[in-house]
Amino acid sequence: MIAIKTFEITAIRVYNYWELNYKLIWKKMKITFYGAARTVTGSMYVIEVGGKKLLLECGIHQGRREESEQRNQKLPFDPAQIDAMILSHAHLDHSGNIPTLVKHGFAGDVSMTSATRDLLGLMLRDSAHIQESDAVFVSKKRKQQGLPPKLPLYTMSDAEKALDSFVSYSYERPFSPMPGVKAVFHDAGHILGSAMVDLELRENGKTKRFFFTGDLGRKGLPIIRDPYQPEGADYLMMESTYGDRLHNPIEQSTQKLQELVRQVCQRKGKVIIPAFSVGRTQEIVYEMNKMFEAGTLPRVQIYVDSPLSTNVTGIFKLHPECFDAETRAMITNHDDPFGFGRLTYVTNAEDSKKLNFLKEPAIIISASGMCEAGRILHHLRNSVGDPRNAVLIVGFQAEGTLGKKLVDKWPSVRIFGEEHQVKAQVEVLNGFSAHADKNELLGFVQQAKNGFGQIILVHGEEKQSLTFAQGLKDLNYKVEVPVTGQSMEL
C-alpha cells in the first residue's frame, strides 16, 4: 500500500510538472488592454511573458462620475497576480490608481524615471488629500439629502504605502523589471520625467521588441527636451490623443492668450485656466514670463492656486537633465523661468478662498486640468455664472468630464452636485498641448529607419484613433485599435 501511495504521489508530481511546462511552452506572449483603449483616460495594459505579468501604467479613469468611481474602485484584474509594473510618466490618468493597486495586493516594484518618482511623491499624496477633502464636502451635501456619505477612492495612508514600491532609473539605463523582460527609458518630451518604454520580451527562445510611447510630446516645446526617435520595433504601441487634428503654432496661441486677457481685463473679469499641475501649469507660467519680460502682458495679477503646482515647480528645478538648452541656459544665468513680478503662488486654503472675492481683474491657474477635482472646481463654481469672466481650456478634455462639457458649450453644468448656468466666455487653445498632433504622430512613425512590424493605437477617443489608424493603413502599415478587455498575442 505504501509503494502504491508513493507511486501515486510521484505520478501526480510528474503530471503537474509537465502540465506547468506544457503551458509555459505553448502559452504565447500577449497583451491585454484594460484602459485607455478608444478613450484617453485610465491607461492600463498587462503584458504576459513566461507565466509572469507586467503592468504598464495604472491610471485613474476620469469621465462620467458614477462609471468612473466604479472602474477606479474595482480593478479589472487581481493586483496580487501582477509581478511588476512600469510607469511612463506622472500624470494621474497614467499613475493615479497605483495606491488602489497596492491596497488590493500588488507587492512588486513600480519602475519609473527619477523625476517621475519625485513628482509622484507629491502627486499621489495630493490626490489622496483632494479625494478625502472632496468626499467630506460632498458628504455634507448628501447628508442634507438623506444620503449616505461618500468615501474616498484611497486615503493618504494608502498613497504613502504605494510610494514604498517605487524604483527609479535614469534615461538610457537598461534594467530588468522581471524575468524575461529587459527595459530602457527614453525621453518622451511630454512632461518632466516622461518616458517611452523600450521592452525586449523573451520567451521560449523567442525575442520580441515592444516599444510603448507613453504620452508622446512635441518638438520645440519650451522647458523640456524633444522626444527620442526610435529606429523601429516588432510592435509599437502609441498614443493617438490628437490623431485626427493639428495644433495651432504656439506663437499663435500666445497671441490669442494676450488678446483674451486684454478683453477680460477691460470688462473687469477673471481668466480661469484649468491646468494640470505637472507640465501645463509650468508651460503657461513660462510663456507668461516671456510676455512679462517683453512688456506684452496686460498689467494683471496672476495666481497659481495649487499647492501641488507650487511644489511641483520646485521639483522641476531639481531635474535639469530633463531641460532643453534654452531652459538650462536660463537657470545657469540664475534666471527663474517660473517666477516673476505679478505672479503669486497660493498654497493655503484661506488665501485660495479670498480669490473668489477679488474686485480687480486676475488670471487664476488651478488644477485639475480636466476640471474633475481640486480647487479649480471651487473657482468654476464661483465664476462660470458671470459673463465678465472667461474659462480658458489649454488641454485635452476626456468625454464625460466637466472640462469637456465646458468645451462643448453646455448651457449649464453640475459642480459639487449643484447646477450652474454657464455665462462666462469659454475659449480653447490647443497650441499649448504637450501631446503630438496628427502630423507629429505620423512623422514619429515614418522616421523610424527600420520600421514597425505592427502598430497598436491607444490613449485616444475612438474617432481620433480610428481616423489616425486609417491614415496609417493608407501608407501600408499594419494597425490595431483595441477595445477595452481585448487581448492580443505578441
C-alpha positions as CSV (number, residue, x, y, z in Angstrom):
1,M,0.0,0.0,0.0
2,I,2.8,2.4,0.8
3,A,4.5,1.7,-2.5
4,I,1.2,2.3,-4.4
5,K,0.7,5.6,-2.5
6,T,4.3,6.7,-3.2
7,F,3.8,5.9,-6.9
8,E,0.5,7.9,-7.0
9,I,2.2,11.0,-5.4
10,T,5.2,10.7,-7.8
11,A,2.8,10.4,-10.7
12,I,0.9,13.5,-9.7
13,R,4.0,15.5,-9.2
14,V,5.3,14.4,-12.7
15,Y,2.0,15.3,-14.2
16,N,1.9,18.7,-12.6
17,Y,5.5,19.4,-13.7
18,W,4.8,18.5,-17.3
19,E,1.4,20.3,-17.3
20,L,3.1,23.5,-16.0
21,N,5.9,23.3,-18.5
22,Y,3.5,22.4,-21.3
23,K,1.6,25.6,-20.6
24,L,4.8,27.7,-20.4
25,I,6.0,26.2,-23.7
26,W,2.7,26.7,-25.6
27,K,1.4,29.8,-23.9
28,K,2.3,32.7,-26.1
29,M,3.2,36.2,-25.1
30,K,0.2,38.5,-25.1
31,I,-1.0,41.9,-24.0
32,T,-4.5,42.8,-22.6
33,F,-5.9,46.3,-22.8
34,Y,-7.7,47.3,-19.6
35,G,-7.8,51.1,-20.0
36,A,-7.2,54.0,-22.4
37,A,-8.4,51.8,-25.3
38,R,-10.6,54.0,-27.6
39,T,-10.5,56.6,-24.8
40,V,-7.9,58.9,-23.3
41,T,-8.1,58.1,-19.6
42,G,-7.3,55.2,-17.2
43,S,-4.3,53.8,-19.0
44,M,-3.7,50.2,-18.0
45,Y,-2.1,47.3,-20.0
46,V,-0.9,43.9,-18.9
47,I,1.8,42.0,-20.8
48,E,2.2,38.3,-20.1
49,V,5.7,36.8,-20.6
50,G,6.8,33.4,-19.4
51,G,3.9,33.0,-17.0
52,K,4.7,36.4,-15.4
53,K,2.6,39.6,-15.7
54,L,3.9,43.1,-16.3
55,L,1.6,46.0,-15.8
56,L,2.2,49.1,-18.0
57,E,0.5,52.2,-16.3
58,C,-2.2,52.2,-13.6
59,G,-4.2,55.4,-14.4
60,I,-7.2,56.8,-12.7
61,H,-10.3,56.8,-15.0
62,Q,-11.9,60.3,-15.5
63,G,-15.3,60.8,-17.1
64,R,-18.9,60.2,-16.1
65,R,-18.8,60.3,-12.4
66,E,-20.6,57.1,-11.4
67,E,-18.9,55.0,-14.1
68,S,-15.5,56.4,-13.2
69,E,-16.0,55.7,-9.5
70,Q,-16.9,52.1,-10.2
71,R,-14.0,51.5,-12.6
72,N,-11.5,53.1,-10.2
73,Q,-12.6,51.2,-7.2
74,K,-12.6,47.7,-8.8
75,L,-9.5,46.9,-10.9
76,P,-10.2,44.6,-13.9
77,F,-7.6,42.0,-12.7
78,D,-6.3,40.6,-9.5
79,P,-3.5,43.0,-8.3
80,A,-1.8,40.2,-6.4
81,Q,-1.2,38.4,-9.7
82,I,0.8,41.3,-11.2
83,D,4.6,40.6,-10.8
84,A,5.9,44.1,-11.8
85,M,4.8,47.5,-13.1
86,I,6.4,50.1,-15.3
87,L,5.1,53.7,-15.4
88,S,5.8,56.1,-18.3
89,H,5.0,59.4,-16.5
90,A,3.4,61.1,-13.6
91,H,0.0,62.3,-14.9
92,L,-2.8,60.8,-12.9
93,D,-4.6,59.3,-15.9
94,H,-1.5,57.0,-16.1
95,S,-0.5,56.8,-12.4
96,G,-3.3,57.8,-10.2
97,N,-4.7,54.4,-9.2
98,I,-1.4,52.9,-8.1
99,P,-2.5,53.2,-4.4
100,T,-5.6,51.1,-5.2
101,L,-3.3,48.5,-6.9
102,V,-1.1,48.3,-3.8
103,K,-4.0,48.3,-1.4
104,H,-5.5,45.3,-3.1
105,G,-2.4,43.1,-3.1
106,F,0.2,44.2,-5.5
107,A,3.6,43.6,-4.0
108,G,6.1,44.1,-6.8
109,D,8.2,47.1,-7.9
110,V,6.9,50.1,-9.8
111,S,9.7,51.3,-12.2
112,M,9.9,54.9,-13.4
113,T,12.3,57.7,-14.1
114,S,13.9,59.6,-11.2
115,A,11.9,62.8,-12.0
116,T,8.6,60.8,-12.1
117,R,9.4,59.3,-8.8
118,D,9.9,62.8,-7.2
119,L,6.8,64.1,-8.8
120,L,4.6,61.2,-7.7
121,G,5.8,61.6,-4.1
122,L,3.9,64.9,-4.2
123,M,1.1,64.0,-6.6
124,L,-0.3,60.8,-5.0
125,R,-0.4,62.5,-1.6
126,D,-2.1,65.4,-3.2
127,S,-4.6,63.1,-5.0
128,A,-5.4,61.4,-1.7
129,H,-5.9,64.7,0.1
130,I,-8.2,66.0,-2.7
131,Q,-10.2,62.8,-2.6
132,E,-10.6,63.0,1.1
133,S,-11.5,66.7,1.1
134,D,-14.0,66.3,-1.8
135,A,-15.6,63.3,0.0
136,V,-16.1,65.4,3.1
137,F,-17.6,68.3,1.0
138,V,-19.9,66.1,-1.0
139,S,-20.9,64.1,2.1
140,K,-22.2,67.3,3.7
141,K,-24.5,67.8,0.7
142,R,-25.5,64.1,0.7
143,K,-26.4,64.3,4.4
144,Q,-28.8,67.1,3.7
145,Q,-30.5,64.9,1.1
146,G,-30.6,61.9,3.5
147,L,-28.0,60.0,1.5
148,P,-25.0,58.0,2.9
149,P,-21.6,59.7,3.0
150,K,-19.1,59.4,0.1
151,L,-15.9,57.5,0.7
152,P,-12.6,58.5,-1.0
153,L,-11.1,56.1,-3.5
154,Y,-8.0,55.9,-1.3
155,T,-6.6,57.7,1.7
156,M,-3.3,59.4,2.5
157,S,-2.1,56.3,4.2
158,D,-2.8,54.2,1.1
159,A,-0.9,56.7,-1.1
160,E,2.1,56.8,1.2
161,K,2.2,52.9,1.3
162,A,2.3,52.9,-2.5
163,L,5.4,55.1,-2.5
164,D,7.4,52.2,-0.9
165,S,7.0,50.2,-4.2
166,F,8.8,52.9,-6.4
167,V,12.1,52.2,-8.0
168,S,13.7,54.8,-10.3
169,Y,16.1,54.6,-13.3
170,S,17.8,57.2,-15.4
171,Y,17.1,57.6,-19.1
172,E,19.1,55.1,-21.3
173,R,19.9,52.8,-18.4
174,P,18.8,49.2,-19.1
175,F,17.0,47.3,-16.3
176,S,15.0,44.1,-15.8
177,P,11.7,44.5,-14.1
178,M,11.0,40.8,-14.1
179,P,12.4,37.6,-15.7
180,G,12.0,37.6,-19.5
181,V,11.9,41.4,-19.8
182,K,14.6,44.0,-20.3
183,A,13.6,47.6,-20.4
184,V,15.0,51.1,-21.2
185,F,13.5,54.5,-20.6
186,H,13.8,57.1,-23.4
187,D,12.7,60.8,-23.1
188,A,9.2,61.2,-24.4
189,G,9.3,65.0,-24.4
190,H,5.8,65.2,-22.9
191,I,6.3,66.4,-19.2
192,L,9.2,66.4,-16.8
193,G,10.4,62.8,-16.4
194,S,8.1,61.4,-19.1
195,A,9.5,58.3,-20.8
196,M,8.9,56.0,-23.7
197,V,9.3,52.4,-22.6
198,D,11.5,50.2,-24.8
199,L,11.0,46.5,-24.0
200,E,12.8,43.3,-25.0
201,L,10.4,40.4,-24.3
202,R,12.0,36.9,-24.2
203,E,10.0,33.6,-24.1
204,N,10.9,30.0,-25.2
205,G,13.9,31.2,-27.2
206,K,12.0,33.9,-29.0
207,T,12.6,37.6,-28.6
208,K,10.2,40.5,-29.4
209,R,10.9,44.2,-29.3
210,F,7.9,46.1,-27.9
211,F,8.0,49.9,-27.9
212,F,5.5,52.0,-25.9
213,T,5.4,55.8,-26.4
214,G,3.5,56.6,-23.3
215,D,2.2,60.2,-24.0
216,L,4.3,61.4,-26.9
217,G,5.5,65.0,-26.7
218,R,6.2,67.6,-29.4
219,K,9.4,69.0,-30.8
220,G,10.2,72.6,-30.0
221,L,8.1,72.9,-26.8
222,P,9.6,75.1,-24.0
223,I,11.4,73.8,-21.0
224,I,11.9,70.1,-21.7
225,R,13.9,68.2,-24.4
226,D,12.5,66.9,-27.7
227,P,11.2,63.3,-27.9
228,Y,13.5,60.4,-28.6
229,Q,13.2,58.9,-32.0
230,P,13.4,55.0,-32.1
231,E,14.8,53.1,-35.1
232,G,12.0,50.5,-35.1
233,A,10.4,47.5,-33.2
234,D,8.3,44.5,-33.8
235,Y,5.4,46.3,-32.0
236,L,4.8,50.0,-31.5
237,M,2.0,50.9,-29.0
238,M,1.5,54.6,-29.3
239,E,-0.9,57.2,-28.1
240,S,-3.4,58.8,-30.5
241,T,-5.0,61.7,-28.5
242,Y,-4.8,64.1,-31.4
243,G,-4.9,61.5,-34.2
244,D,-7.3,63.5,-36.3
245,R,-6.3,67.1,-35.8
246,L,-3.5,69.6,-36.0
247,H,-2.3,72.1,-33.3
248,N,-2.0,75.8,-33.9
249,P,1.5,77.1,-33.6
250,I,2.4,78.0,-30.0
251,E,3.1,81.6,-31.2
252,Q,-0.5,81.9,-32.4
253,S,-1.8,80.6,-29.1
254,T,0.4,83.0,-27.2
255,Q,-1.1,85.9,-29.2
256,K,-4.7,84.7,-28.6
257,L,-3.9,84.4,-24.8
258,Q,-2.7,88.0,-24.8
259,E,-5.9,89.2,-26.6
260,L,-8.2,87.2,-24.3
261,V,-6.5,88.7,-21.2
262,R,-6.9,92.2,-22.6
263,Q,-10.7,91.6,-23.3
264,V,-11.3,90.2,-19.8
265,C,-9.4,93.0,-18.1
266,Q,-11.4,95.6,-20.0
267,R,-14.6,94.1,-18.6
268,K,-13.1,93.7,-15.0
269,G,-13.4,89.9,-15.1
270,K,-11.2,86.9,-14.3
271,V,-9.5,84.4,-16.6
272,I,-9.8,80.9,-15.1
273,I,-7.3,78.4,-16.5
274,P,-7.8,74.7,-15.6
275,A,-4.3,73.2,-16.0
276,F,-2.5,70.0,-15.0
277,S,-0.2,70.7,-12.1
278,V,2.7,69.0,-13.9
279,G,3.7,70.3,-17.3
280,R,0.9,72.6,-18.4
281,T,1.0,74.9,-15.4
282,Q,4.8,75.4,-15.8
283,E,4.4,75.9,-19.6
284,I,1.7,78.6,-19.2
285,V,3.8,80.4,-16.5
286,Y,6.9,80.1,-18.7
287,E,5.1,81.8,-21.6
288,M,3.6,84.5,-19.4
289,N,7.1,85.1,-18.1
290,K,8.3,85.8,-21.6
291,M,5.3,88.1,-22.2
292,F,6.0,89.9,-19.0
293,E,9.7,90.4,-20.0
294,A,8.6,91.6,-23.4
295,G,6.1,94.0,-22.0
296,T,3.2,92.4,-23.9
297,L,1.3,91.0,-21.0
298,P,-1.5,93.3,-19.7
299,R,-0.9,94.5,-16.2
300,V,-2.9,91.9,-14.3
301,Q,-2.1,89.8,-11.2
302,I,-1.6,86.1,-11.9
303,Y,-2.2,83.4,-9.3
304,V,-1.2,79.8,-9.4
305,D,-3.7,78.4,-7.0
306,S,-2.5,74.9,-6.3
307,P,-0.2,73.7,-3.5
308,L,0.8,70.8,-5.8
309,S,1.7,73.1,-8.7
310,T,3.9,75.2,-6.3
311,N,5.7,72.1,-5.0
312,V,6.0,70.6,-8.5
313,T,7.7,73.8,-9.8
314,G,10.3,73.2,-7.0
315,I,10.8,69.6,-8.3
316,F,11.3,71.0,-11.8
317,K,14.3,72.9,-10.6
318,L,15.9,69.7,-9.3
319,H,15.9,68.0,-12.7
320,P,18.0,69.9,-15.2
321,E,18.7,66.6,-17.0
322,C,15.1,66.9,-18.5
323,F,15.5,70.5,-19.7
324,D,16.2,71.8,-23.2
325,A,19.3,74.0,-23.9
326,E,17.3,77.3,-23.6
327,T,15.9,76.5,-20.1
328,R,19.3,75.2,-18.9
329,A,20.9,78.4,-20.0
330,M,18.3,80.5,-18.1
331,I,19.0,78.6,-14.9
332,T,22.8,78.8,-15.4
333,N,22.3,82.6,-15.6
334,H,20.3,82.5,-12.4
335,D,17.1,83.5,-14.2
336,D,13.9,81.9,-12.8
337,P,11.5,80.9,-15.7
338,F,8.8,80.0,-13.2
339,G,8.7,83.2,-11.1
340,F,8.3,86.9,-11.9
341,G,6.6,90.1,-10.8
342,R,2.8,89.9,-10.5
343,L,2.9,86.1,-10.2
344,T,1.8,84.7,-6.8
345,Y,1.8,81.0,-5.8
346,V,-1.2,80.3,-3.5
347,T,-0.8,77.4,-1.1
348,N,-3.2,77.6,1.9
349,A,-7.0,77.2,1.6
350,E,-7.9,80.6,3.1
351,D,-5.9,82.5,0.5
352,S,-7.5,80.4,-2.2
353,K,-11.0,81.3,-0.9
354,K,-10.1,85.0,-1.0
355,L,-9.5,84.8,-4.8
356,N,-13.3,84.4,-5.2
357,F,-13.8,87.9,-3.8
358,L,-11.3,89.8,-5.9
359,K,-12.6,93.0,-7.3
360,E,-9.8,93.6,-9.8
361,P,-9.1,91.5,-12.9
362,A,-6.9,88.4,-12.4
363,I,-5.6,85.3,-14.0
364,I,-6.2,82.1,-11.9
365,I,-4.4,78.9,-12.9
366,S,-5.6,75.9,-10.9
367,A,-5.8,72.1,-11.1
368,S,-7.2,69.7,-12.2
369,G,-6.7,70.0,-15.9
370,M,-10.0,68.2,-16.8
371,C,-11.9,70.1,-14.0
372,E,-12.7,66.9,-12.2
373,A,-11.3,67.6,-8.7
374,G,-9.4,70.1,-6.7
375,R,-9.5,73.9,-6.3
376,I,-10.5,74.5,-9.9
377,L,-14.0,73.3,-9.1
378,H,-14.4,76.0,-6.5
379,H,-13.2,78.7,-8.9
380,L,-15.5,77.5,-11.6
381,R,-18.4,77.3,-9.2
382,N,-17.9,80.9,-8.3
383,S,-17.1,82.1,-11.9
384,V,-18.9,80.4,-14.7
385,G,-22.1,82.3,-14.0
386,D,-20.5,85.7,-14.6
387,P,-20.3,86.9,-18.2
388,R,-17.3,89.2,-17.4
389,N,-15.2,86.1,-16.8
390,A,-13.5,83.7,-19.2
391,V,-12.6,80.0,-18.9
392,L,-9.5,79.1,-20.9
393,I,-9.1,75.4,-21.8
394,V,-5.5,74.6,-22.6
395,G,-5.5,70.8,-22.6
396,F,-7.4,67.8,-23.9
397,Q,-10.7,67.0,-22.2
398,A,-12.0,63.5,-22.0
399,E,-15.6,62.6,-22.7
400,G,-17.8,63.0,-19.7
401,T,-15.6,65.4,-17.8
402,L,-16.7,68.8,-16.7
403,G,-14.0,70.3,-18.9
404,K,-15.4,68.6,-22.0
405,K,-18.9,69.9,-21.1
406,L,-17.5,73.4,-21.0
407,V,-15.7,72.9,-24.3
408,D,-19.0,71.6,-25.8
409,K,-20.8,74.8,-24.6
410,W,-23.2,73.2,-22.3
411,P,-25.6,75.9,-21.1
412,S,-25.4,74.6,-17.5
413,V,-23.1,72.2,-15.6
414,R,-23.2,70.4,-12.3
415,I,-20.4,71.3,-9.8
416,F,-20.4,69.6,-6.4
417,G,-23.9,68.3,-7.2
418,E,-25.4,71.7,-7.9
419,E,-26.5,73.1,-11.3
420,H,-24.7,76.3,-12.5
421,Q,-25.6,78.4,-15.6
422,V,-22.5,78.9,-17.9
423,K,-22.4,82.6,-18.8
424,A,-18.7,83.0,-18.8
425,Q,-16.8,83.1,-22.1
426,V,-15.2,79.7,-22.8
427,E,-12.2,79.5,-25.1
428,V,-9.9,76.6,-26.2
429,L,-6.2,77.0,-27.1
430,N,-4.6,73.7,-28.2
431,G,-1.3,75.2,-29.2
432,F,-0.1,74.7,-25.6
433,S,-0.8,71.0,-25.8
434,A,2.1,68.7,-24.8
435,H,0.7,65.9,-27.0
436,A,1.9,65.3,-30.5
437,D,-0.8,66.1,-33.2
438,K,-1.6,64.1,-36.3
439,N,1.3,65.1,-38.4
440,E,3.8,64.8,-35.5
441,L,2.5,61.3,-34.7
442,L,2.8,60.3,-38.3
443,G,6.3,61.8,-38.5
444,F,7.3,59.8,-35.5
445,V,6.3,56.5,-37.2
446,Q,7.8,57.4,-40.6
447,Q,11.1,58.5,-39.2
448,A,11.9,55.0,-37.8
449,K,14.6,53.7,-40.0
450,N,13.8,50.0,-39.5
451,G,10.0,50.4,-39.3
452,F,7.5,48.8,-37.1
453,G,6.0,45.3,-37.6
454,Q,2.7,46.3,-36.1
455,I,1.3,49.5,-34.7
456,I,-1.2,49.5,-31.8
457,L,-3.1,52.7,-31.1
458,V,-4.2,53.5,-27.6
459,H,-5.0,56.6,-25.5
460,G,-7.3,58.3,-27.9
461,E,-11.1,58.7,-28.3
462,E,-12.5,56.3,-30.8
463,K,-12.9,58.8,-33.6
464,Q,-9.3,60.1,-33.2
465,S,-7.8,56.6,-33.0
466,L,-9.8,55.2,-36.0
467,T,-9.1,58.2,-38.2
468,F,-5.4,58.0,-37.5
469,A,-5.4,54.2,-38.0
470,Q,-6.9,54.6,-41.4
471,G,-4.2,57.2,-42.3
472,L,-1.5,54.7,-41.3
473,K,-3.2,51.9,-43.2
474,D,-3.3,54.0,-46.3
475,L,0.5,54.1,-46.0
476,N,0.6,50.2,-45.7
477,Y,1.2,50.0,-42.0
478,K,-0.4,47.1,-40.1
479,V,-2.6,48.7,-37.4
480,E,-4.7,47.5,-34.5
481,V,-7.1,49.7,-32.5
482,P,-8.1,47.5,-29.5
483,V,-11.1,47.8,-27.3
484,T,-11.2,47.6,-23.6
485,G,-10.7,44.0,-22.4
486,Q,-9.2,42.8,-25.7
487,S,-6.2,40.5,-25.6
488,M,-3.6,40.3,-28.4
489,E,-0.9,37.7,-29.0
490,L,2.7,39.1,-29.4
